[in-house]
Amino acid sequence: MIRADRELLAELMSVNDAVPAITLAMLDGTFSRRQHAEFGARLVALGNALCARGRQQPTVVVDGTVA
């Protein structure tokens, strides 16, 4: 696994680990607009990075289907 993939997976794990506390903060009303914006930006950046990495992967066709 290349370094960029490890870093991407580490950020994905970090975001995933943050979700329970963020969810509770959202539910009890203690999650500020600034925190919403920052976490949203983090999710968007991660999604863009995952999409970009996916586009770099070669497409493999096996038995007429894309794998």
C-alpha positions as CSV (number, residue, x, y, z in Angstrom):
1,M,0.0,0.0,0.0
2,I,1.4,3.4,-0.9
3,R,1.8,6.2,1.5
4,A,-1.0,8.3,0.0
5,D,-3.4,5.4,0.5
6,R,-2.4,5.0,4.1
7,E,-2.8,8.7,4.8
8,L,-6.2,8.6,3.1
9,L,-7.3,5.6,5.1
10,A,-6.0,7.3,8.3
11,E,-8.1,10.4,7.6
12,L,-11.1,8.2,6.9
13,M,-10.6,6.4,10.2
14,S,-10.2,9.7,12.0
15,V,-13.5,11.0,10.6
16,N,-15.3,7.8,11.4
17,D,-14.0,7.9,15.0
18,A,-15.3,11.5,15.4
19,V,-18.8,10.7,14.2
20,P,-20.3,9.4,17.5
21,A,-19.2,12.4,19.5
22,I,-20.3,14.8,16.8
23,T,-23.7,13.1,16.5
24,L,-24.3,13.5,20.2
25,A,-23.2,17.1,20.1
26,M,-25.6,17.7,17.2
27,L,-28.5,16.0,19.1
28,D,-28.0,18.0,22.3
29,G,-27.5,21.3,20.5
30,T,-23.9,21.9,21.5
31,F,-22.4,21.6,18.0
32,S,-21.8,25.1,16.7
33,R,-22.3,26.4,13.2
34,R,-18.5,26.8,12.9
35,Q,-18.1,23.1,13.9
36,H,-20.7,22.1,11.4
37,A,-18.9,24.0,8.7
38,E,-15.5,22.7,9.6
39,F,-16.7,19.1,9.8
40,G,-18.6,19.4,6.6
41,A,-15.5,20.8,4.9
42,R,-13.5,17.9,6.2
43,L,-16.1,15.4,4.8
44,V,-16.1,17.1,1.4
45,A,-12.3,17.1,1.3
46,L,-12.2,13.4,2.2
47,G,-14.9,12.6,-0.4
48,N,-13.0,14.5,-3.1
49,A,-9.8,12.7,-2.1
50,L,-11.5,9.3,-2.2
51,C,-13.1,10.1,-5.6
52,A,-9.7,11.3,-7.0
53,R,-8.0,8.1,-5.8
54,G,-10.7,6.0,-7.3
55,R,-10.2,7.7,-10.7
56,Q,-6.5,6.8,-10.5
57,Q,-7.2,3.1,-10.1
58,P,-7.1,1.1,-13.3
59,T,-10.5,-0.3,-14.4
60,V,-10.5,-4.0,-14.7
61,V,-13.1,-5.8,-16.9
62,V,-13.7,-9.4,-16.0
63,D,-16.3,-11.5,-17.9
64,G,-17.9,-8.4,-19.3
65,T,-18.4,-6.6,-16.0
66,V,-16.4,-3.8,-14.4
67,A,-14.6,-4.9,-11.3
